[in-house]
Amino acid sequence: MAAVRTMALGVMSAGWMVVFAVLVTAQKLLPPRAALDVLLSLAIVALGVLIIVAPSLVPGLTPPM
């Protein structure tokens, strides 16, 4: 599910793609921590909901007018 959101943001903005790449890399390389994984998952879900509800509020997702 996170890959779909990453793809949607990455197509529109290289900056968002870098943010997600850093988060995924850190999550893969650091020892697992349940609290951090849950927070990261909730943040990604919240971002996905924000993209669906109000895409204009997500910087870099929609082209400037």
Residue pairs with C-beta under 8 A, 6 or more apart in sequence:
1 44
1 48
2 20
2 24
2 44
5 44
5 47
5 48
5 51
6 16
6 17
6 20
6 24
8 51
8 61
9 16
9 17
9 20
9 51
9 58
9 60
9 61
10 16
10 17
10 20
12 60
12 61
12 62
12 63
13 59
13 60
13 61
15 60
16 60
16 61
23 40
27 36
27 37
27 40
30 36
47 58
50 57
50 58
51 58
51 61
55 61
55 62
56 62
